[in-house]
């Protein structure tokens, strides 16, 4: 699992497992399906987590810029 710490490796493994599933429908087990589902969920959670961090940074920047603009408008010192 160490190699799945990067998104590229994780996505490559998911795609590889999807190809295997299509090619080996008769030998594809419930355990294989569970692993694939876990990897897909891991990717979705990771993507969502990083997206929420980036959005929070953008919101904090907007708030700080708005606060600065309001203080400049009123001639107040920035603390």
ChimeraX attribute file (.defattr): number of C-alpha atoms within 10 A of each C-alpha:
attribute: neighborCount
match mode: 1-to-1
recipient: residues
	/A:1	6
	/A:2	6
	/A:3	10
	/A:4	15
	/A:5	11
	/A:6	10
	/A:7	14
	/A:8	11
	/A:9	14
	/A:10	18
	/A:11	15
	/A:12	12
	/A:13	17
	/A:14	19
	/A:15	14
	/A:16	12
	/A:17	18
	/A:18	14
	/A:19	11
	/A:20	14
	/A:21	17
	/A:22	10
	/A:23	11
	/A:24	11
	/A:25	9
	/A:26	8
	/A:27	10
	/A:28	14
	/A:29	11
	/A:30	9
	/A:31	9
	/A:32	14
	/A:33	14
	/A:34	11
	/A:35	13
	/A:36	19
	/A:37	13
	/A:38	13
	/A:39	18
	/A:40	17
	/A:41	12
	/A:42	15
	/A:43	19
	/A:44	11
	/A:45	12
	/A:46	14
	/A:47	12
	/A:48	12
	/A:49	12
	/A:50	11
	/A:51	12
	/A:52	12
	/A:53	11
	/A:54	12
	/A:55	12
	/A:56	12
	/A:57	12
	/A:58	12
	/A:59	12
	/A:60	12
	/A:61	12
	/A:62	12
	/A:63	12
	/A:64	12
	/A:65	12
	/A:66	12
	/A:67	13
	/A:68	16
	/A:69	13
	/A:70	12
	/A:71	14
	/A:72	12
	/A:73	9
	/A:74	9
	/A:75	9
	/A:76	11
	/A:77	8
	/A:78	8
	/A:79	5
